[in-house]
Amino acid sequence: MTADLAGGADAIALFAVPGYGLTELFPALRRQPLPRRAAYGYLLGVAAVAGSLYGLSHTCGVALRAPAVWATASVPALAGLAARLLRRRRAGRAPRPRALAGLPSMVRSLGGPLAAACALAAAAICLGVFAEAMTNPPHDWDGRMTWCTQARYVRAAGTVDADVLLEERWSVTHPQYPLLLPVAQVAALEAFGADPDSHLPRAVYAAFLPALLLVVYDGTRRAAGPTAAALAALATAAAPFFVRGEGGAESTYSDLPLACFYGAALVLLLGPRPRAESSLAAGLLLAAAVLTKNEGTALACLALVLGWRARGSAGGAGASHRRPFRTGAWRFAAAAAPVVLALALLASWRAGIPNREDESYPHLVHTASLWPGIVTSPLAFVPVMIDKMNRFRHWAGLWWMAPAALLAGRRALRHPRLRRYLAAAAGPPAIAWAAYSVHPLPAFLAAVTWERFLLQAAVPLTIVLAGALAEVWRSLLPDPSYGGKAVLSSPPQKVPGGL
């Protein structure tokens, strides 16, 4: 058991360490407290290591074996180390050791006793998920049918262009699905020479849960403060579907990773005073979203549009407007460049793979006519969607409370940033609605995918709900220190540590 846990920690470190090195290159992430920086680092590490291996395997024929994995993981780690040493050398001083903070100071840095208790409870849930992942094999349907199976094909062939995918005579389910997470599985197995039935890949998926919670915390604290953010993160961890549902942390689906990539990119793009470096980090995460699932392409495009709108709203007039426009254009280019490269890689890789045993949505749109389907098909799939959302054992009543919270705190939606988060949260359900409208079996498709689309919208939706509830709290117990303003419109609080 101890060896299994240590192996799982090693598999997580394979991506977390290079990703942490990458955060050294982005000032906004480098200044984050350690837990949040580690969360963004893990996501960037999966994006950089698995994404690079994906591209090198397809374009350069690099074999997906241990030497390539370690070499690819070493580059961002060493780049981050070099950047740190260079920055300290330019500063002309040696790093001073930090004194260990006392327990009262650590509790204050977390936002108070309540926030500290939330952090401990959420950490316990994450540790439980990790322990379960390292003691049981994958038991989810799509994980075993699609993602883990694709990983076996790719590892056996040593390339993402495996013959079993390229040759139409082989029966393969969803052969054109993006392979970022299967490549991450292969990287973890090859790096440590693990058996094909090893539990190491499950550790890679389990680590996305704490990453999601810390991204939720980071985005929500700007909308509602640290205490509300800690409560929002704990509520997310306690929702049964996020842990045990189809696509949750205990599965090997790609929906939770997609929720992390999409949500983290939104927090970086829509945050206060964004910089070009933050936009580049967001672009890397959106590129990972493109290479994670089919709907990642649409979500990445939506995030880029919302990020561009956020830049455009800050402009002025005349000569003063031209500089913000140029700055916004640079930021948009920094975010869009990795997405364009990911789209080119995905298109090139798919070009040689015949589609079989999978829906062809361009063909369905052409034959079924999208607009009539959107109007008439809901009679078949909306009841299924409502039934899924009403299942208390999955969502603990979340979808009963969310409309009431949005209605009661509707004044918070006057803030442009919350409105953009709301538009981002509507993206995955809108994609689902369009897919169901043209599918020949809309009720069946909704039954197996609707909750996973809701999971993909977790980060922006949680931020909006927290902002609305914070508005309700302020109206019930007004605090004169806010001057009647929402947290979003006030200067960010400086917290010495914390999550």
Secondary structure, DSSP 8 states (H G I E B T S, - for coil): -HHHHHHHHHHHHHHHHHHHHHHTT-HHHHTS-HHHHHHHHHHHHHHHHHHHHHHHHHHH----SHHHHHHHHHHHHHHHHHHHHHHHHHHTS---------HHHHHHHTTSHHHHHHHHHHHHHHHHHHHHHTTS----HHIIIIIHHHHHHHHHHTSSS-HHHH-TTS--SSTTS--HHHHHHHHHHHHTT--TT-SHHHHHHHTHHHHHHHHHHHHHHHHH-HHHHHHHHHHHHHSHHHHHSTTSTTS--SHHHHHHHHHHHHHHHHSSS--HHHHHHHHHHHHHHHTT-TTHHHHHHHHHHHHHHHHHTT--STHHHHHHHHHHHHHHHHHHHHHHHHHHHHHHHHHTS---SS--HHHHHHHH-HHHHHHHTHHHHHHHHHHHHT-HHHHTTHHHHHHHHHHHTGGGGGSHHHHHHHHHHHHHHHHHHHHHHH-SSHHHHHHHHHHHHHHHTHHHHHHHHHHHHHHHHHHHS--GGGTT--GGGS-----SS--
